[in-house]
Amino acid sequence: MSQEHDDHGNTVAAWTLVAIVIVGCTIGSVGFIVAQPPLVIVGTVVALLGVVVGKVLQMMGLGKRQVSPDA
């Protein structure tokens, strides 16, 4: 039983999520290094926002296709 993998997870939703989360982690890391808790919080919020944006894009049809187990 073989499955076709057309996109291997390379979708607009996935790449957008990853890009935003990386930016958020970078902001949070810089805030941690320079001992600025508000900057760490901003980085965390940006990273969480990336998850929300990725889910919204997936719901808009820009994510991976759902394959039924019967197919």
N, C-alpha and C positions, 0 to 999 in steps of 0.2 A: 504494500500500500504506500504509494508515494504522494507527497503533497507538493503543490506548486507554490513557490515563494517568489512572487513577482517583484516585490519591493524591499524585502528583507528589513522592513521597519523604517526605510528611508522615506519619510513623509514630511510634509510641511509642518504638521502638528508636532511630530517628534523633534525635528531640528529646531523649531521655534522654542519648544519647551527646554531643550538642552542649552540653547544659547542664552535664554533668560536666566536659567538656574546658574549657569557659569558666571554670568555678570553679577548675580546676587551673592554668590559664594565669594567672588573676588572682592566685592564691596565689604562683605562681612569679615573677610580675612584681614583686609587692610585696617578696618576698624578695630579688630582684635589686636593687631600688631601695634597700632598707635594708641591703644588703650582708650578708645572712644566708644563706650557702650551704645550711644545712639546710632552710630554708624553700623554697629553689629546688628542692631534691630532693623535698620533700614535694609541691610543686606538680606536678612532673614525674610522680611516682607517681600522684597523683590523676588527671591527664590520661590516663595509660596505663590506669588502672583504668576510666576512662570508655569507652575503646575495647573493653575486655573485656566490660563490662556491656552495651554496645550489641550486641556480637556474640551474647552469651548471649540477650538479648531477641529478636534476630532469629531465633535457632535455636528459641526458644519460640513462634515464629509471630507475633510482634508487629512484624515488619519488613515490608519490601516483598515482595509476592508475586513469585515467580519465574515469568517467562513463557517458555514454550518457544519456540524460534525457528521451529518449524513452525506455530505457531498464528496 
